[in-house]
């Protein structure tokens, strides 16, 4: 029998009943993070995959990729020497 270790999420508000400090987080049988409200029974399974946003198309990045010139080099910034008092 699968028994998940449930942990309360401090300060969290239930999206369904708006009760504070009633949400618990646990890993379900499928290995997915799940949150559940102990007050109203609301259950939500968290998504596993994190979507990487695409680069915005601008005049600098017309194809969504940074355009680099040949021979382009990074700028090096030097620290200012300490001032004498």
PDB file of N, CA, C and O in Angstrom, chain B, residues numbered from 101:
ATOM      1  N   UNK B 101       0.840  -1.182   0.000  1.00  0.00           N
ATOM      2  CA  UNK B 101       0.000   0.000   0.000  1.00  0.00           C
ATOM      3  C   UNK B 101       0.885   1.245   0.000  1.00  0.00           C
ATOM      4  O   UNK B 101       1.858   1.315   0.750  1.00  0.00           O
ATOM      5  N   UNK B 102       0.554   2.212  -0.827  1.00  0.00           N
ATOM      6  CA  UNK B 102       1.315   3.458  -0.949  1.00  0.00           C
ATOM      7  C   UNK B 102       0.819   4.469   0.074  1.00  0.00           C
ATOM      8  O   UNK B 102      -0.373   4.774   0.119  1.00  0.00           O
ATOM      9  N   UNK B 103       1.732   4.994   0.899  1.00  0.00           N
ATOM     10  CA  UNK B 103       1.371   6.012   1.890  1.00  0.00           C
ATOM     11  C   UNK B 103       2.274   7.206   1.662  1.00  0.00           C
ATOM     12  O   UNK B 103       3.484   7.122   1.870  1.00  0.00           O
ATOM     13  N   UNK B 104       1.689   8.325   1.233  1.00  0.00           N
ATOM     14  CA  UNK B 104       2.451   9.535   0.949  1.00  0.00           C
ATOM     15  C   UNK B 104       2.669  10.329   2.222  1.00  0.00           C
ATOM     16  O   UNK B 104       1.794  10.395   3.086  1.00  0.00           O
ATOM     17  N   UNK B 105       3.864  10.939   2.332  1.00  0.00           N
ATOM     18  CA  UNK B 105       4.144  11.820   3.461  1.00  0.00           C
ATOM     19  C   UNK B 105       3.657  13.213   3.070  1.00  0.00           C
ATOM     20  O   UNK B 105       4.220  13.847   2.177  1.00  0.00           O
ATOM     21  N   UNK B 106       2.618  13.678   3.738  1.00  0.00           N
ATOM     22  CA  UNK B 106       2.023  14.973   3.414  1.00  0.00           C
ATOM     23  C   UNK B 106       2.624  16.045   4.311  1.00  0.00           C
ATOM     24  O   UNK B 106       2.822  15.837   5.508  1.00  0.00           O
ATOM     25  N   UNK B 107       2.916  17.216   3.699  1.00  0.00           N
ATOM     26  CA  UNK B 107       3.476  18.338   4.441  1.00  0.00           C
ATOM     27  C   UNK B 107       2.647  19.578   4.163  1.00  0.00           C
ATOM     28  O   UNK B 107       2.299  19.861   3.017  1.00  0.00           O
ATOM     29  N   UNK B 108       2.335  20.310   5.213  1.00  0.00           N
ATOM     30  CA  UNK B 108       1.577  21.546   5.048  1.00  0.00           C
ATOM     31  C   UNK B 108       2.443  22.611   4.394  1.00  0.00           C
ATOM     32  O   UNK B 108       3.648  22.678   4.637  1.00  0.00           O
ATOM     33  N   UNK B 109       1.826  23.442   3.566  1.00  0.00           N
ATOM     34  CA  UNK B 109       2.490  24.560   2.906  1.00  0.00           C
ATOM     35  C   UNK B 109       2.131  25.809   3.697  1.00  0.00           C
ATOM     36  O   UNK B 109       0.990  26.270   3.655  1.00  0.00           O
ATOM     37  N   UNK B 110       3.107  26.358   4.419  1.00  0.00           N
ATOM     38  CA  UNK B 110       2.858  27.504   5.291  1.00  0.00           C
ATOM     39  C   UNK B 110       2.458  28.735   4.486  1.00  0.00           C
ATOM     40  O   UNK B 110       3.125  29.097   3.517  1.00  0.00           O
ATOM     41  N   UNK B 111       1.368  29.373   4.894  1.00  0.00           N
ATOM     42  CA  UNK B 111       0.921  30.616   4.265  1.00  0.00           C
ATOM     43  C   UNK B 111       0.195  30.448   2.950  1.00  0.00           C
ATOM     44  O   UNK B 111      -0.226  31.442   2.357  1.00  0.00           O
ATOM     45  N   UNK B 112       0.031  29.214   2.466  1.00  0.00           N
ATOM     46  CA  UNK B 112      -0.645  28.984   1.190  1.00  0.00           C
ATOM     47  C   UNK B 112      -2.158  29.112   1.356  1.00  0.00           C
ATOM     48  O   UNK B 112      -2.720  28.733   2.384  1.00  0.00           O
ATOM     49  N   UNK B 113      -2.806  29.656   0.323  1.00  0.00           N
ATOM     50  CA  UNK B 113      -4.262  29.840   0.323  1.00  0.00           C
ATOM     51  C   UNK B 113      -4.867  28.908  -0.722  1.00  0.00           C
ATOM     52  O   UNK B 113      -4.391  28.843  -1.855  1.00  0.00           O
ATOM     53  N   UNK B 114      -5.897  28.201  -0.344  1.00  0.00           N
ATOM     54  CA  UNK B 114      -6.572  27.272  -1.263  1.00  0.00           C
ATOM     55  C   UNK B 114      -7.246  28.062  -2.378  1.00  0.00           C
ATOM     56  O   UNK B 114      -7.975  29.013  -2.098  1.00  0.00           O
ATOM     57  N   UNK B 115      -7.016  27.686  -3.649  1.00  0.00           N
ATOM     58  CA  UNK B 115      -7.654  28.396  -4.755  1.00  0.00           C
ATOM     59  C   UNK B 115      -9.167  28.188  -4.825  1.00  0.00           C
ATOM     60  O   UNK B 115      -9.863  28.966  -5.478  1.00  0.00           O
ATOM     61  N   UNK B 116      -9.684  27.158  -4.170  1.00  0.00           N
ATOM     62  CA  UNK B 116     -11.122  26.879  -4.229  1.00  0.00           C
ATOM     63  C   UNK B 116     -11.888  27.517  -3.067  1.00  0.00           C
ATOM     64  O   UNK B 116     -12.862  28.236  -3.292  1.00  0.00           O
ATOM     65  N   UNK B 117     -11.456  27.260  -1.829  1.00  0.00           N
ATOM     66  CA  UNK B 117     -12.214  27.744  -0.667  1.00  0.00           C
ATOM     67  C   UNK B 117     -11.584  28.958   0.019  1.00  0.00           C
ATOM     68  O   UNK B 117     -12.177  29.519   0.940  1.00  0.00           O
ATOM     69  N   UNK B 118     -10.411  29.362  -0.410  1.00  0.00           N
ATOM     70  CA  UNK B 118      -9.686  30.535   0.109  1.00  0.00           C
ATOM     71  C   UNK B 118      -9.269  30.411   1.566  1.00  0.00           C
ATOM     72  O   UNK B 118      -8.998  31.423   2.213  1.00  0.00           O
ATOM     73  N   UNK B 119      -9.213  29.202   2.095  1.00  0.00           N
ATOM     74  CA  UNK B 119      -8.731  28.982   3.461  1.00  0.00           C
ATOM     75  C   UNK B 119      -7.202  29.005   3.456  1.00  0.00           C
ATOM     76  O   UNK B 119      -6.564  28.446   2.564  1.00  0.00           O
ATOM     77  N   UNK B 120      -6.627  29.663   4.467  1.00  0.00           N
ATOM     78  CA  UNK B 120      -5.170  29.733   4.573  1.00  0.00           C
ATOM     79  C   UNK B 120      -4.660  28.604   5.463  1.00  0.00           C
ATOM     80  O   UNK B 120      -5.325  28.191   6.414  1.00  0.00           O
ATOM     81  N   UNK B 121      -3.453  28.109   5.131  1.00  0.00           N
ATOM     82  CA  UNK B 121      -2.779  27.051   5.899  1.00  0.00           C
ATOM     83  C   UNK B 121      -3.559  25.742   5.929  1.00  0.00           C
ATOM     84  O   UNK B 121      -3.517  25.027   6.930  1.00  0.00           O
ATOM     85  N   UNK B 122      -4.260  25.419   4.866  1.00  0.00           N
ATOM     86  CA  UNK B 122      -5.000  24.161   4.786  1.00  0.00           C
ATOM     87  C   UNK B 122      -4.489  23.274   3.651  1.00  0.00           C
ATOM     88  O   UNK B 122      -5.004  22.173   3.457  1.00  0.00           O
ATOM     89  N   UNK B 123      -3.468  23.741   2.882  1.00  0.00           N
ATOM     90  CA  UNK B 123      -2.943  22.966   1.756  1.00  0.00           C
ATOM     91  C   UNK B 123      -1.783  22.085   2.207  1.00  0.00           C
ATOM     92  O   UNK B 123      -0.908  22.516   2.957  1.00  0.00           O
ATOM     93  N   UNK B 124      -1.797  20.837   1.731  1.00  0.00           N
ATOM     94  CA  UNK B 124      -0.684  19.923   1.961  1.00  0.00           C
ATOM     95  C   UNK B 124      -0.092  19.545   0.608  1.00  0.00           C
ATOM     96  O   UNK B 124      -0.797  19.512  -0.400  1.00  0.00           O
ATOM     97  N   UNK B 125       1.211  19.260   0.593  1.00  0.00           N
ATOM     98  CA  UNK B 125       1.922  18.844  -0.622  1.00  0.00           C
ATOM     99  C   UNK B 125       2.441  17.436  -0.381  1.00  0.00           C
ATOM    100  O   UNK B 125       2.941  17.123   0.700  1.00  0.00           O
ATOM    101  N   UNK B 126       2.317  16.582  -1.409  1.00  0.00           N
ATOM    102  CA  UNK B 126       2.834  15.223  -1.315  1.00  0.00           C
ATOM    103  C   UNK B 126       3.095  14.686  -2.707  1.00  0.00           C
ATOM    104  O   UNK B 126       2.660  15.270  -3.700  1.00  0.00           O
ATOM    105  N   UNK B 127       3.811  13.563  -2.777  1.00  0.00           N
ATOM    106  CA  UNK B 127       4.088  12.869  -4.041  1.00  0.00           C
ATOM    107  C   UNK B 127       3.073  11.732  -4.152  1.00  0.00           C
ATOM    108  O   UNK B 127       2.988  10.882  -3.265  1.00  0.00           O
ATOM    109  N   UNK B 128       2.295  11.718  -5.255  1.00  0.00           N
ATOM    110  CA  UNK B 128       1.264  10.680  -5.409  1.00  0.00           C
ATOM    111  C   UNK B 128       1.863   9.375  -5.941  1.00  0.00           C
ATOM    112  O   UNK B 128       3.075   9.277  -6.130  1.00  0.00           O
ATOM    113  N   UNK B 129       1.012   8.376  -6.182  1.00  0.00           N
ATOM    114  CA  UNK B 129       1.464   7.059  -6.648  1.00  0.00           C
ATOM    115  C   UNK B 129       2.207   7.119  -7.969  1.00  0.00           C
ATOM    116  O   UNK B 129       3.067   6.278  -8.232  1.00  0.00           O
ATOM    117  N   UNK B 130       1.884   8.117  -8.818  1.00  0.00           N
ATOM    118  CA  UNK B 130       2.532   8.264 -10.123  1.00  0.00           C
ATOM    119  C   UNK B 130       3.844   9.035 -10.038  1.00  0.00           C
ATOM    120  O   UNK B 130       4.506   9.233 -11.056  1.00  0.00           O
ATOM    121  N   UNK B 131       4.233   9.475  -8.835  1.00  0.00           N
ATOM    122  CA  UNK B 131       5.471  10.216  -8.659  1.00  0.00           C
ATOM    123  C   UNK B 131       5.339  11.698  -8.972  1.00  0.00           C
ATOM    124  O   UNK B 131       6.346  12.383  -9.150  1.00  0.00           O
ATOM    125  N   UNK B 132       4.110  12.202  -9.041  1.00  0.00           N
ATOM    126  CA  UNK B 132       3.884  13.611  -9.357  1.00  0.00           C
ATOM    127  C   UNK B 132       3.570  14.395  -8.085  1.00  0.00           C
ATOM    128  O   UNK B 132       2.896  13.898  -7.182  1.00  0.00           O
ATOM    129  N   UNK B 133       4.075  15.640  -8.032  1.00  0.00           N
ATOM    130  CA  UNK B 133       3.776  16.492  -6.892  1.00  0.00           C
ATOM    131  C   UNK B 133       2.300  16.862  -6.918  1.00  0.00           C
ATOM    132  O   UNK B 133       1.770  17.283  -7.946  1.00  0.00           O
ATOM    133  N   UNK B 134       1.659  16.702  -5.795  1.00  0.00           N
ATOM    134  CA  UNK B 134       0.227  16.957  -5.678  1.00  0.00           C
ATOM    135  C   UNK B 134      -0.017  17.844  -4.463  1.00  0.00           C
ATOM    136  O   UNK B 134       0.620  17.676  -3.424  1.00  0.00           O
ATOM    137  N   UNK B 135      -0.946  18.792  -4.602  1.00  0.00           N
ATOM    138  CA  UNK B 135      -1.355  19.585  -3.441  1.00  0.00           C
ATOM    139  C   UNK B 135      -2.835  19.329  -3.220  1.00  0.00           C
ATOM    140  O   UNK B 135      -3.609  19.155  -4.161  1.00  0.00           O
ATOM    141  N   UNK B 136      -3.205  19.312  -1.942  1.00  0.00           N
ATOM    142  CA  UNK B 136      -4.578  18.998  -1.573  1.00  0.00           C
ATOM    143  C   UNK B 136      -4.999  19.883  -0.405  1.00  0.00           C
ATOM    144  O   UNK B 136      -4.207  20.131   0.504  1.00  0.00           O
ATOM    145  N   UNK B 137      -6.242  20.358  -0.425  1.00  0.00           N
ATOM    146  CA  UNK B 137      -6.789  21.157   0.652  1.00  0.00           C
ATOM    147  C   UNK B 137      -7.486  20.218   1.633  1.00  0.00           C
ATOM    148  O   UNK B 137      -8.366  19.450   1.242  1.00  0.00           O
ATOM    149  N   UNK B 138      -7.094  20.279   2.904  1.00  0.00           N
ATOM    150  CA  UNK B 138      -7.712  19.409   3.909  1.00  0.00           C
ATOM    151  C   UNK B 138      -9.067  19.946   4.354  1.00  0.00           C
ATOM    152  O   UNK B 138      -9.826  19.235   5.012  1.00  0.00           O
ATOM    153  N   UNK B 139      -9.382  21.208   3.998  1.00  0.00           N
ATOM    154  CA  UNK B 139     -10.666  21.799   4.376  1.00  0.00           C
ATOM    155  C   UNK B 139     -11.780  21.435   3.394  1.00  0.00           C
ATOM    156  O   UNK B 139     -12.870  21.036   3.806  1.00  0.00           O
ATOM    157  N   UNK B 140     -11.503  21.576   2.083  1.00  0.00           N
ATOM    158  CA  UNK B 140     -12.576  21.361   1.094  1.00  0.00           C
ATOM    159  C   UNK B 140     -12.331  20.171   0.163  1.00  0.00           C
ATOM    160  O   UNK B 140     -13.226  19.799  -0.595  1.00  0.00           O
ATOM    161  N   UNK B 141     -11.140  19.568   0.203  1.00  0.00           N
ATOM    162  CA  UNK B 141     -10.866  18.414  -0.644  1.00  0.00           C
ATOM    163  C   UNK B 141     -10.319  18.742  -2.015  1.00  0.00           C
ATOM    164  O   UNK B 141     -10.153  17.835  -2.830  1.00  0.00           O
ATOM    165  N   UNK B 142     -10.032  20.009  -2.308  1.00  0.00           N
ATOM    166  CA  UNK B 142      -9.462  20.420  -3.607  1.00  0.00           C
ATOM    167  C   UNK B 142      -8.144  19.686  -3.831  1.00  0.00           C
ATOM    168  O   UNK B 142      -7.320  19.601  -2.921  1.00  0.00           O
ATOM    169  N   UNK B 143      -7.940  19.152  -5.041  1.00  0.00           N
ATOM    170  CA  UNK B 143      -6.704  18.447  -5.397  1.00  0.00           C
ATOM    171  C   UNK B 143      -6.182  19.012  -6.704  1.00  0.00           C
ATOM    172  O   UNK B 143      -6.947  19.256  -7.637  1.00  0.00           O
ATOM    173  N   UNK B 144      -4.860  19.221  -6.765  1.00  0.00           N
ATOM    174  CA  UNK B 144      -4.213  19.763  -7.959  1.00  0.00           C
ATOM    175  C   UNK B 144      -2.894  19.037  -8.159  1.00  0.00           C
ATOM    176  O   UNK B 144      -2.071  18.988  -7.245  1.00  0.00           O
ATOM    177  N   UNK B 145      -2.681  18.468  -9.348  1.00  0.00           N
ATOM    178  CA  UNK B 145      -1.434  17.791  -9.683  1.00  0.00           C
ATOM    179  C   UNK B 145      -0.559  18.788 -10.429  1.00  0.00           C
ATOM    180  O   UNK B 145      -0.983  19.377 -11.423  1.00  0.00           O
ATOM    181  N   UNK B 146       0.665  18.971  -9.944  1.00  0.00           N
ATOM    182  CA  UNK B 146       1.586  19.939 -10.534  1.00  0.00           C
ATOM    183  C   UNK B 146       2.185  19.367 -11.826  1.00  0.00           C
ATOM    184  O   UNK B 146       2.396  18.160 -11.939  1.00  0.00           O
ATOM    185  N   UNK B 147       2.453  20.242 -12.790  1.00  0.00           N
ATOM    186  CA  UNK B 147       3.071  19.828 -14.049  1.00  0.00           C
ATOM    187  C   UNK B 147       4.547  19.535 -13.825  1.00  0.00           C
ATOM    188  O   UNK B 147       5.219  20.243 -13.075  1.00  0.00           O
ATOM    189  N   UNK B 148       5.053  18.486 -14.480  1.00  0.00           N
ATOM    190  CA  UNK B 148       6.463  18.120 -14.354  1.00  0.00           C
ATOM    191  C   UNK B 148       7.361  18.962 -15.248  1.00  0.00           C
ATOM    192  O   UNK B 148       8.398  19.460 -14.809  1.00  0.00           O
ATOM    193  N   UNK B 149       6.959  19.116 -16.492  1.00  0.00           N
ATOM    194  CA  UNK B 149       7.819  19.784 -17.448  1.00  0.00           C
ATOM    195  C   UNK B 149       7.707  21.299 -17.304  1.00  0.00           C
ATOM    196  O   UNK B 149       6.620  21.854 -17.142  1.00  0.00           O
ATOM    197  N   UNK B 150       8.851  21.935 -17.367  1.00  0.00           N
ATOM    198  CA  UNK B 150       8.909  23.391 -17.310  1.00  0.00           C
ATOM    199  C   UNK B 150       9.149  23.870 -18.737  1.00  0.00           C
ATOM    200  O   UNK B 150      10.146  23.513 -19.366  1.00  0.00           O
ATOM    201  N   UNK B 151       8.239  24.669 -19.230  1.00  0.00           N
ATOM    202  CA  UNK B 151       8.372  25.157 -20.597  1.00  0.00           C
ATOM    203  C   UNK B 151       9.345  26.320 -20.638  1.00  0.00           C
ATOM    204  O   UNK B 151       9.238  27.261 -19.850  1.00  0.00           O
ATOM    205  N   UNK B 152      10.294  26.251 -21.560  1.00  0.00           N
ATOM    206  CA  UNK B 152      11.245  27.327 -21.733  1.00  0.00           C
ATOM    207  C   UNK B 152      10.639  28.338 -22.694  1.00  0.00           C
ATOM    208  O   UNK B 152      10.276  27.989 -23.817  1.00  0.00           O
ATOM    209  N   UNK B 153      10.529  29.588 -22.260  1.00  0.00           N
ATOM    210  CA  UNK B 153       9.941  30.576 -23.161  1.00  0.00           C
ATOM    211  C   UNK B 153      10.850  30.838 -24.357  1.00  0.00           C
ATOM    212  O   UNK B 153      12.075  30.775 -24.253  1.00  0.00           O
ATOM    213  N   UNK B 154      10.230  31.129 -25.481  1.00  0.00           N
ATOM    214  CA  UNK B 154      10.997  31.432 -26.693  1.00  0.00           C
ATOM    215  C   UNK B 154      11.538  32.852 -26.617  1.00  0.00           C
ATOM    216  O   UNK B 154      10.947  33.725 -25.981  1.00  0.00           O
ATOM    217  N   UNK B 155      12.664  33.065 -27.274  1.00  0.00           N
ATOM    218  CA  UNK B 155      13.235  34.400 -27.360  1.00  0.00           C
ATOM    219  C   UNK B 155      12.286  35.268 -28.181  1.00  0.00           C
ATOM    220  O   UNK B 155      11.789  34.839 -29.222  1.00  0.00           O
ATOM    221  N   UNK B 156      12.038  36.479 -27.715  1.00  0.00           N
ATOM    222  CA  UNK B 156      11.160  37.389 -28.446  1.00  0.00           C
ATOM    223  C   UNK B 156      11.809  37.834 -29.745  1.00  0.00           C
ATOM    224  O   UNK B 156      13.025  38.020 -29.811  1.00  0.00           O
ATOM    225  N   UNK B 157      10.996  38.003 -30.773  1.00  0.00           N
ATOM    226  CA  UNK B 157      11.506  38.486 -32.054  1.00  0.00           C
ATOM    227  C   UNK B 157      11.504  40.007 -32.026  1.00  0.00           C
ATOM    228  O   UNK B 157      10.455  40.641 -31.914  1.00  0.00           O
ATOM    229  N   UNK B 158      12.691  40.575 -32.128  1.00  0.00           N
ATOM    230  CA  UNK B 158      12.866  42.024 -32.131  1.00  0.00           C
ATOM    231  C   UNK B 158      13.790  42.403 -33.281  1.00  0.00           C
ATOM    232  O   UNK B 158      14.220  41.545 -34.051  1.00  0.00           O
ATOM    233  N   UNK B 159      14.093  43.689 -33.391  1.00  0.00           N
ATOM    234  CA  UNK B 159      15.023  44.094 -34.452  1.00  0.00           C
ATOM    235  C   UNK B 159      16.431  43.601 -34.161  1.00  0.00           C
ATOM    236  O   UNK B 159      17.235  43.439 -35.078  1.00  0.00           O
ATOM    237  N   UNK B 160      16.739  43.359 -32.872  1.00  0.00           N
ATOM    238  CA  UNK B 160      18.054  42.841 -32.502  1.00  0.00           C
ATOM    239  C   UNK B 160      18.098  41.328 -32.705  1.00  0.00           C
ATOM    240  O   UNK B 160      19.122  40.781 -33.116  1.00  0.00           O
ATOM    241  N   UNK B 161      17.008  40.669 -32.422  1.00  0.00           N
ATOM    242  CA  UNK B 161      16.915  39.217 -32.602  1.00  0.00           C
ATOM    243  C   UNK B 161      15.757  38.916 -33.553  1.00  0.00           C
ATOM    244  O   UNK B 161      14.705  38.457 -33.106  1.00  0.00           O
ATOM    245  N   UNK B 162      15.927  39.166 -34.866  1.00  0.00           N
ATOM    246  CA  UNK B 162      14.815  39.008 -35.814  1.00  0.00           C
ATOM    247  C   UNK B 162      14.279  37.585 -35.935  1.00  0.00           C
ATOM    248  O   UNK B 162      13.101  37.404 -36.242  1.00  0.00           O
ATOM    249  N   UNK B 163      15.098  36.584 -35.706  1.00  0.00           N
ATOM    250  CA  UNK B 163      14.642  35.209 -35.841  1.00  0.00           C
ATOM    251  C   UNK B 163      14.483  34.531 -34.493  1.00  0.00           C
ATOM    252  O   UNK B 163      14.369  33.308 -34.408  1.00  0.00           O
ATOM    253  N   UNK B 164      14.478  35.344 -33.431  1.00  0.00           N
ATOM    254  CA  UNK B 164      14.377  34.779 -32.107  1.00  0.00           C
ATOM    255  C   UNK B 164      15.703  34.308 -31.561  1.00  0.00           C
ATOM    256  O   UNK B 164      15.765  33.754 -30.463  1.00  0.00           O
ATOM    257  N   UNK B 165      16.777  34.523 -32.324  1.00  0.00           N
ATOM    258  CA  UNK B 165      18.124  34.140 -31.894  1.00  0.00           C
ATOM    259  C   UNK B 165      18.999  35.377 -31.956  1.00  0.00           C
ATOM    260  O   UNK B 165      18.836  36.221 -32.837  1.00  0.00           O
ATOM    261  N   UNK B 166      19.920  35.480 -31.023  1.00  0.00           N
ATOM    262  CA  UNK B 166      20.820  36.629 -31.008  1.00  0.00           C
ATOM    263  C   UNK B 166      21.720  36.603 -32.247  1.00  0.00           C
ATOM    264  O   UNK B 166      22.286  35.566 -32.594  1.00  0.00           O
ATOM    265  N   UNK B 167      21.840  37.735 -32.893  1.00  0.00           N
ATOM    266  CA  UNK B 167      22.685  37.857 -34.076  1.00  0.00           C
ATOM    267  C   UNK B 167      24.053  38.339 -33.623  1.00  0.00           C
ATOM    268  O   UNK B 167      24.153  39.356 -32.936  1.00  0.00           O
ATOM    269  N   UNK B 168      25.099  37.631 -33.993  1.00  0.00           N
ATOM    270  CA  UNK B 168      26.458  37.989 -33.593  1.00  0.00           C
ATOM    271  C   UNK B 168      27.257  38.407 -34.823  1.00  0.00           C
ATOM    272  O   UNK B 168      27.195  37.769 -35.874  1.00  0.00           O
ATOM    273  N   UNK B 169      28.004  39.487 -34.666  1.00  0.00           N
ATOM    274  CA  UNK B 169      28.908  39.929 -35.727  1.00  0.00           C
ATOM    275  C   UNK B 169      30.200  39.133 -35.652  1.00  0.00           C
ATOM    276  O   UNK B 169      30.566  38.620 -34.594  1.00  0.00           O
ATOM    277  N   UNK B 170      30.888  39.034 -36.782  1.00  0.00           N
ATOM    278  CA  UNK B 170      32.187  38.353 -36.785  1.00  0.00           C
ATOM    279  C   UNK B 170      33.178  39.176 -35.989  1.00  0.00           C
ATOM    280  O   UNK B 170      33.212  40.399 -36.127  1.00  0.00           O
ATOM    281  N   UNK B 171      33.966  38.548 -35.178  1.00  0.00           N
ATOM    282  CA  UNK B 171      34.975  39.243 -34.388  1.00  0.00           C
ATOM    283  C   UNK B 171      34.410  39.942 -33.170  1.00  0.00           C
ATOM    284  O   UNK B 171      35.117  40.718 -32.526  1.00  0.00           O
ATOM    285  N   UNK B 172      33.174  39.692 -32.843  1.00  0.00           N
ATOM    286  CA  UNK B 172      32.549  40.326 -31.690  1.00  0.00           C
ATOM    287  C   UNK B 172      33.195  39.810 -30.411  1.00  0.00           C
ATOM    288  O   UNK B 172      33.413  38.609 -30.252  1.00  0.00           O
ATOM    289  N   UNK B 173      33.499  40.736 -29.497  1.00  0.00           N
ATOM    290  CA  UNK B 173      34.138  40.370 -28.244  1.00  0.00           C
ATOM    291  C   UNK B 173      33.387  41.025 -27.090  1.00  0.00           C
ATOM    292  O   UNK B 173      32.809  42.099 -27.251  1.00  0.00           O
ATOM    293  N   UNK B 174      33.396  40.389 -25.949  1.00  0.00           N
ATOM    294  CA  UNK B 174      32.711  40.991 -24.798  1.00  0.00           C
ATOM    295  C   UNK B 174      33.473  42.208 -24.280  1.00  0.00           C
ATOM    296  O   UNK B 174      34.688  42.308 -24.447  1.00  0.00           O
ATOM    297  N   UNK B 175      32.758  43.114 -23.661  1.00  0.00           N
ATOM    298  CA  UNK B 175      33.368  44.289 -23.052  1.00  0.00           C
ATOM    299  C   UNK B 175      33.889  43.892 -21.682  1.00  0.00           C
ATOM    300  O   UNK B 175      33.203  43.212 -20.919  1.00  0.00           O
ATOM    301  N   UNK B 176      35.109  44.321 -21.377  1.00  0.00           N
ATOM    302  CA  UNK B 176      35.682  44.044 -20.065  1.00  0.00           C
ATOM    303  C   UNK B 176      35.632  45.321 -19.242  1.00  0.00           C
ATOM    304  O   UNK B 176      36.097  46.372 -19.683  1.00  0.00           O
ATOM    305  N   UNK B 177      35.073  45.226 -18.060  1.00  0.00           N
ATOM    306  CA  UNK B 177      34.953  46.380 -17.184  1.00  0.00           C
ATOM    307  C   UNK B 177      35.955  46.214 -16.045  1.00  0.00           C
ATOM    308  O   UNK B 177      36.008  45.174 -15.389  1.00  0.00           O
ATOM    309  N   UNK B 178      36.741  47.256 -15.827  1.00  0.00           N
ATOM    310  CA  UNK B 178      37.753  47.228 -14.773  1.00  0.00           C
ATOM    311  C   UNK B 178      37.213  47.908 -13.532  1.00  0.00           C
ATOM    312  O   UNK B 178      36.426  48.850 -13.617  1.00  0.00           O
ATOM    313  N   UNK B 179      37.644  47.421 -12.379  1.00  0.00           N
ATOM    314  CA  UNK B 179      37.263  48.062 -11.127  1.00  0.00           C
ATOM    315  C   UNK B 179      38.086  49.331 -10.947  1.00  0.00           C
ATOM    316  O   UNK B 179      39.254  49.384 -11.333  1.00  0.00           O
ATOM    317  N   UNK B 180      37.472  50.346 -10.361  1.00  0.00           N
ATOM    318  CA  UNK B 180      38.179  51.598 -10.102  1.00  0.00           C
ATOM    319  C   UNK B 180      39.166  51.372  -8.968  1.00  0.00           C
ATOM    320  O   UNK B 180      38.867  50.659  -8.010  1.00  0.00           O
ATOM    321  N   UNK B 181      40.364  51.991  -9.076  1.00  0.00           N
ATOM    322  CA  UNK B 181      41.335  51.837  -7.985  1.00  0.00           C
ATOM    323  C   UNK B 181      40.817  52.508  -6.729  1.00  0.00           C
ATOM    324  O   UNK B 181      40.039  53.458  -6.821  1.00  0.00           O
ATOM    325  N   UNK B 182      41.227  52.041  -5.553  1.00  0.00           N
ATOM    326  CA  UNK B 182      40.761  52.649  -4.307  1.00  0.00           C
ATOM    327  C   UNK B 182      41.203  54.108  -4.213  1.00  0.00           C
ATOM    328  O   UNK B 182      42.323  54.453  -4.591  1.00  0.00           O
ATOM    329  N   UNK B 183      40.324  54.947  -3.710  1.00  0.00           N
ATOM    330  CA  UNK B 183      40.641  56.373  -3.578  1.00  0.00           C
ATOM    331  C   UNK B 183      41.455  56.600  -2.320  1.00  0.00           C
ATOM    332  O   UNK B 183      41.228  55.969  -1.287  1.00  0.00           O
ATOM    333  N   UNK B 184      42.408  57.516  -2.427  1.00  0.00           N
ATOM    334  CA  UNK B 184      43.231  57.875  -1.268  1.00  0.00           C
ATOM    335  C   UNK B 184      42.559  58.994  -0.518  1.00  0.00           C
ATOM    336  O   UNK B 184      42.052  59.938  -1.125  1.00  0.00           O
ATOM    337  N   UNK B 185      42.547  58.903   0.788  1.00  0.00           N
ATOM    338  CA  UNK B 185      41.906  59.929   1.604  1.00  0.00           C
ATOM    339  C   UNK B 185      42.889  60.928   2.118  1.00  0.00           C
ATOM    340  O   UNK B 185      42.508  61.862   2.824  1.00  0.00           O
TER     341      UNK B 185
END
